[in-house]
Amino acid sequence: MGKYFGTDGFRGKAGQGLTTDHAYQIGRFLGWYYSREHRAQIVVGKDTRRSSYMLEYAISAGMAASGADVHLLHVTTTPSVSYVARTDNFDCGVMISASHNPFYDNGIKLINGEGEKMDEGVISLVEDYLDGQLVVDGQTVTELPMATEDQVGSIVDDIAGRNRYMGYLISLAIYSFKGKKVALDCANGSAWNIAPRIFEALGAQVFTINTNPDGTNINLNAGSTHIEGLQRYVVENHMDVGFAYDGDADRCLAVDENGKLVDGDQIMYLYARYMKDRDRLANNTVVTTVMSNFGLYKAFDEIGIQYEKTAVGDKYVYENMVKNGHRIGGEQSGHIIFTKYARTGDGILTSLKVMEVMLAKKLPLSKLAEPVTIYPQVLINVRVHDKRTAQDDPDVQAAVAAVAAELGDTGRILVRESGTEPLIRVMVEAPAQDQCQALAQRVVDVVIAKGHAV
């Protein structure tokens, strides 16, 4: 990770950690970098945060000032920007979003012309420019040349690009959803107008919650980070299934007909099993992260599906999948990647694939997810002054080792840094919930006692 860009883009409190000047300068660099041999074509999307508009205008102005043509998708999902970038021959794409974070945060996600997360080499150059340390032809460049006359870039609306993405997702469905009552929690975010229209086009009877964004209510007691609202709605209204997205709709969690959560691990299981049953699971392998639950691996072992583990972050999952030719991978949090269809996690695509399995198997979601017994898990986030210093503290490491020894082969502890926030995440899985809580808290208490917590 760099100084500004983490595993999921440049993220910070809008107007403070991430300012319009940052956005303008990033736009200036991207417009210049991709216009060195031809006039760059860049596509930009945003979520529903109030600050997304000012950041969109700032980064677009920077791009045009450097000679790039900018195509605005306006409020849309991260995977739609990825799709449009790769299918419409754009040089790169930008998504303005802080994903599942509160409304007052925002972020800038950079996407290359293949619809993948931007190459680390280019991101390093962006950071160098932000710090006034960009070197071009052996010379440090603190200000890039401004485009003039007919070299100044244009900024145009491109709603058609978003509509093509919607049409693409609709085309992937192989069954009608007619007769199915589907609840969608759109988190007052990017999916609010897109997901319901796709499900309606496929014939579902669609019921929505959190589809009234006002700029400050994105993710507010809504979406995949607050699944309890959808769980209640599904039960009270007798839905067949429910799906919850995050702010930029690159992740999805599901709720079965009984109101029980079906997380990313269970979604990977049911889809991988469906593909294996049809002899279409590439390499008989699913790519997970170290945060996937013990229960997922036990369920995979029982049906003979292999798996790999990466560092936390859909970026690392995708890199492993591309390198090894795997087709299914993702995270417990609901970032699921289907490389046959997309280059990023796509929450709406994930929900369509879950529907496909339900309809193909003619089974409710509860039955499809039933073989995965999820171990109790506790995750405690500790806001700290310095992530690396806290994690490297000998006393913290000793506490972690003691918990690991106590658990033995009955559970596990994982302590890691957040890729997007100043947090240390302490996760424990064990046979009992109270045991998880006590062991995780034991480590957290040491972090606090040593003065690392904010």
N, C-alpha and C positions, 0 to 999 in steps of 0.2 A: 504494500500500500504506500501511496505517496503522501506528500504533505497535505494536499487538499482532497484528492480523490481516494476514496476507500474502495471496498469491494463492490459497492453499488453506486458509484458516482460521487460527486462533490455535494456534501450535505451539511446544512447548518441552519441556525436560526435566521430566517429571512430578514434582511436589513442589518444584520449584525455579523453572524458567521459567514453568511452568503449574501453578498450585496449586488446591486445593479452594476456596480463597477466591475465586480468579478465576472458577471454575466457578459457585460460589454467586451471585456478584454478576452474572454474565452471565444466570443463570437469573432472578434478581430483576428485572433490566431487561426481559428478554423477556416474563416473566409480566405485568409492569405495562404494557408498551408495547402488547401485543396484547389486554389486558383493559380498555382504556379505554372501549370501547363495548359489549363483551359478554365473557362469560367465555371466555378464550382456550383453545384446544385445540392442544396441542403434542405432536409425536411425537418420540421419542428412540431412537436406536440406538447401538450401541457395537461395537468390535472386541474381540479376545481378550486384549489387554494386561492385566496385573494392575491397572494404575492406571486402566483404563477403568471399573472398577466404582465406585471412590471418586468419580471425576469425574461419573459418571452419577448417583449418589445426591446429590452436592452440587448439581449444576445442577437436578435435579428438585426438590430441596427449595426452592431459590430460586424456581423457577417457582410451585410450590404456595403458597409464602409470599406471593407477589404476587397470588394468586387464579386461577392458570391450572390447568386439568386437564392432566395429563401421561400420555401413553400410551407405555409402554415396549415396544419391539420386542426388547430385549435384544441378544444377539450377532447382528448382521446386517450387510449391506453398505451402503455409502453410497448406491448407486443405489436400493436398496430403500426407504430413508428418503425419498428424492426422490419415488419412485413413490407411496408411501403418503401423503405430504404433499399431493400434487396430486390424487390420486383420491379421498381420503377427506375432503376439505375441511378440512384442518388449517390453522391460521393460519401455522404455520411448523414447521420440523423442525430437529433437532440430531443430528449424528453425532459421537461421541467416537472419534477415531482420529487417528493420525499417519501413516496410509497406509503408505508403504514404509520409514519410519524404523525404527530399532532399538526394542526393547520399552520401553526406559527413557524414550523420548520419548512424548508424546501430544499430542493436538490437539482442538480444538473447531471443527467445521465447521457453519456456519449456512446453512439452506436456507429459501427463502421458500415461501409457500403454493402457488406454481406449480411447485414442485419444482426451482427454479433456485437458484443460489448467491445468498445474501442481497444485497439492494440495498446499494450503498456508503453511501447516506445513513443507513440503519439501523445499519450497522456503525460508522459514525462516532459515532452517538449511544451505542452500546454502549461504545466506547472513551472517550467523554467521561464516562460514568458510572463506569467503572473508575478514571478519574483524578480523580473528584470535581468534574468541570467540566460536568456536565449542566445545561443551562438549560431550564427549563420556565416558560412565561408570564413570561419576563423575569427569573426568579429562578434562582439556582444551587441545584441540588438534590443534596445529598450522600447522602441516605438516602431511599429511596422508601417510601411507606406500606405497612404490613403488612396483609395480609388478616386479618380476624377472623370469628368465628362461622361462619355458613354461607357466607361469602365465601372461606374457605380452600379452595384447590384440592385435587383428588384426584390420586392416582398409581396407575395401574392397568396390569396386564399387557395386551399387545396382540399376542400371538403370531399371531393370525389375520391381522393386517396383513401380516406377513412371508410367511405362507402364500399370501395373495392375490397378492403380488408373484411368488412362485414359479409360481403358476398362470398368471399373465400371460405370463411368459417361455415357459413350455411351450406356450401357445396361439399363440405367434408362429412356431413351427416349422412348416414346410410339407412336410417330409420326415421319414420315420422314420429313426432312426439305427441301426436293427437291422443287425447284421453288422459294425459299425465298432468297432474297439478303440481306445478313447480314454483317454489318460493325463491326469490333472488334478493339478497342483501347486497346492495351496491355501494355501501359505505359512504354515500354522498360524494362519490369520487368519479373517476374516469369512466366507469362502466355504467353509470346511471342511465344513460340514454341508449347505449349500445347493446348491452346484454339482453334487456327485455325485448328489444326488436328482433334479435336473432332467435330467441326462443319462441316468440310469437310466430315468426316466419316458418318455423319448423313444426308448428301446430300445437304447441303446449298451451295449457291454460296457465297463464303467468300471473303471479302475485308478487308485488315488490314492496320492499321496505328500504328506507334510507335512500330515496331517489329524489331528494329535494335539496341539492347543494346550495349553500348561501355564501361560500367562501371561507367560512370558519367552522363548519360542522363536518368536514371530511374526517372519517375514522372516529368521530365522536360517539362513543358507546355504540359503534356500528362496525359492520364488516368482519373480516376474518380475525381481527384482533379482539373482537367482542362478540363471540359466536353465540352467547347466551340469548341474545335477542331473537336471532333466527331460530334457535332451538325452541323457544316458547311459541313463536309464530307457527312453526311447522306442526306442532302438537295441537295447538288451539284451533287451527284452521284445517286440520286433517289433510296436510299436503303429502304427496308421494315422496318428495325429496326437496331439499333446500341447498342452495349454494351461496357462499359468502365470499366476496372479493375484498381486496385491500384497495388503498387509495388510487393506485395506478393500474390495478387489475392484472398484475403479472403473477398473482397467486390466488389460490382458491382452496377453501375448505368446504366440506359437505356435511349435511345433517340428514340422517336417515329418517324414515317415516315415523319412528318412535321418538324423535328428537335427540338422538344420540350423535355426538360428534364423530365424523369420519375424517381423520386428518390426512396429511400428505403421505405418511407411511402406508396407511391403509389403502389410499387411492393407488399408490404405486403397486401394492400387492394385488389388488383386484384386477387392475389392467394388465399387469405382467402375467398373471395366471390366465386371464382371458386370451392373451396372445400365445402363451405356451400351449394352451389347449388346442390352438389352431396351427401349431407348429410355425409360428411367425414371430417368436421372441428372439430377436437378433442376438447371437452369441449366448443365448440362455442366461443373460446377465442384466441386472438392474444396478444403476449407479446411485448410491446414497451418500449422505454425509455422516460425520461422526456423531451427529445429533439424532440420527434415527434410533428408534426404540429397539431394545432387546427383542421384544415380541415380534417385530418385523422379520428379524433374521431367523428366529425359530420357525416362523411360518414359512419362510422361503426354504429353509432346510428340509422341512417336511414334504415339500412338493418338488424338491430338486432344482430350485432356481438359484443360480449363483449371484453374487453381489460384490460390489466394490465400494470402498469408503473414501471420501475426499474430505478436505477441510470444509468448514461451513461456508456456504456461499454458492448460489447457482452458477456463478462464473466458473468455479472449480469443477462442479458437476459437468457443465457443458464441455469444458476442456477435456476431461476424461472421456466423455462420450465420443467426441470428435476423434480423439487420438486412437481410441480402441474400437470404433465402429459400433458402439452400443446405441440403442434407440430410445430407451426409457431411463429417466433418472430424475432426481429431485430431492426435496427437503421435506421434513416433517411439517414445516410451516405452511406448505402448500405451493411452493415453487416447483411445478412439475414441468419437465421438458420432454417433448416428443420431437426428436430431431428430424423425423420424416416430414413433419409439418411446420416446424417453427425453429427459430434460432435462440429463442429466449423462453423463460417460463411464461405461460399464457393462461390466466385464470379462466377465461371464457372457454378456450379450447379444452382445458381440463374438465370443465363441467360437461361439455358436449361428449367427451370420451367416457365419462362416468355414465351418462345417459345411454350411450351406445352399449356398454356392457350390461346395464340393467335390462335393456330391451332385447339384446341378443340372448341373454340367459333366461329372460322372463322371470327374474327374481328381484325382490326388493333389495334396496341397498344394505339393509341390516344383514341379510343372509350373505351377501357378497363380501362384506367386511368381517363377518363373524370369525373366520379362522385366525385372525390376528388378535392375540391377547396382549393388550398394551400393558406393560409394566408401569406401576405408579412412578411418577416422575415429578420432581420439584426443580424449578429453575428460578434462581434468585439473581436479579440484576443489581449490581453495586456500582453506583456512580463514583468514580475515582479521579484523583488528580492526574495520575499518569498510569495508563494501562500496563505498560511493560514493567515499570518499577513495582507495581503492586503484584503482578503475577510472578516476578522473579524473586520476590522477598523470600529468604530462606525459611522464615517461620510460616509463611503462607504455604510454601511447598511442603513443609513438614506436616502441616495439618491435612493437606490433600493426600499425602502418602499414607497417613494414619487412617483416614477414612477408606481409602482404597484397600488397605490391608484388612480392615474390619469387614468390608463387604465381600472380599474374596471373589468367588465366581458366582455369587448370588445377586450381583448388581454392579454398578460402576459409578464413578464420579468423573466429571469432565469440567475443567475450568479453562475458559478461553476469553479472549478479548473480542468485544463487538467490533465489526468492521465498519460501522457507520456512526457510533456514538461513544462517548467516553465512559464505557461500562466494562466491568468484568462480569462475566456470566458464570454462575456456579450451578451446575446441573448434577443431580443425583437420581439414579434409578435403583430401586430396591423392592423387595417383596411387599412392603407395607408403606402406605403414604406417610404415616407419622415418623417412620424410620428415615424416609427420604428427607422430610422437613428438618428433623433433628440433625442429621449428618451435614446437610447443606448449610444450615445455620451455624454449625460449628466452624466451618471454614470462613463464612462471612464474618463471624465475630472476630476472627483473627485479623482479617483485612481491616476491619474497623479499629481494633485495638492498636494496630501498628500505624494508624494515622493516614491510611491511604484513601479512605472514603471522603467524599465531599460533604 
